[in-house]
Amino acid sequence: MNAYDIAREERIEALSRLLSSAHEAGDREEMRRIYEEFRAAVLARSPEQMALLEHQMFVRIAEADHGR
C-alpha cells in the first residue's frame, strides 16, 4: 500500500470509532454525517487496497477453517 492508502485506512478506522461513539450517544444526525464520510472513504479505496484487504480476509478465513 502507498502512503495515500495507509492514510485512507487510518481515516476509515478513525471514522469507525467516531461512528461507534455517536451510536453509543444516540446522536442519529451525527451518525448519518459520519456514516456518509465513512462510506465515501471506503468507496475511494484503490484497487490495490481492495486486493490486499481481500487477500487478508481469505487468509483469516483459511486459518479459521484450518483451526476447526
C-alpha positions as CSV (number, residue, x, y, z in Angstrom):
1,M,0.0,0.0,0.0
2,N,1.2,3.5,-0.7
3,A,1.0,6.5,1.7
4,Y,-2.4,7.5,0.4
5,D,-3.8,4.1,1.0
6,I,-2.4,4.0,4.5
7,A,-3.8,7.4,5.3
8,R,-7.2,6.4,3.9
9,E,-7.2,3.2,6.1
10,E,-6.3,5.3,9.1
11,R,-9.2,7.7,8.3
12,I,-11.6,4.8,7.9
13,E,-10.6,3.4,11.3
14,A,-11.0,6.8,12.9
15,L,-14.4,7.3,11.3
16,S,-15.4,3.9,12.5
17,R,-14.6,4.8,16.1
18,L,-16.5,8.1,15.7
19,L,-19.5,6.3,14.3
20,S,-19.5,3.9,17.3
21,S,-19.3,6.9,19.7
22,A,-22.1,8.7,18.0
23,H,-24.2,5.5,18.1
24,E,-23.5,5.0,21.8
25,A,-24.5,8.6,22.4
26,G,-27.7,8.1,20.4
27,D,-26.9,11.0,18.1
28,R,-28.6,10.0,14.9
29,E,-27.8,13.1,13.0
30,E,-24.1,12.8,13.8
31,M,-24.2,9.1,12.9
32,R,-25.6,9.9,9.5
33,R,-23.0,12.6,8.9
34,I,-20.1,10.3,9.9
35,Y,-21.5,7.4,8.0
36,E,-21.5,9.4,4.8
37,E,-17.8,10.2,5.3
38,F,-17.1,6.6,6.2
39,R,-18.9,5.3,3.1
40,A,-17.1,7.7,0.8
41,A,-13.7,6.7,2.3
42,V,-14.4,3.0,1.8
43,L,-15.6,3.5,-1.7
44,A,-12.5,5.5,-2.5
45,R,-10.2,2.6,-1.8
46,S,-7.7,1.9,-4.6
47,P,-7.9,-1.4,-6.5
48,E,-4.6,-2.4,-4.8
49,Q,-6.1,-1.7,-1.4
50,M,-9.1,-3.8,-2.2
51,A,-6.9,-6.7,-3.4
52,L,-4.8,-6.6,-0.2
53,L,-7.9,-6.5,2.0
54,E,-9.4,-9.4,0.1
55,H,-6.2,-11.4,0.4
56,Q,-6.1,-10.7,4.2
57,M,-9.7,-11.8,4.6
58,F,-9.1,-15.0,2.6
59,V,-6.1,-15.8,4.8
60,R,-8.2,-15.2,8.0
61,I,-10.9,-17.5,6.6
62,A,-8.4,-20.2,5.7
63,E,-6.8,-20.0,9.1
64,A,-10.2,-20.2,10.8
65,D,-11.2,-23.2,8.7
66,H,-7.9,-24.9,9.4
67,G,-8.3,-24.4,13.1
68,R,-11.6,-26.3,13.3
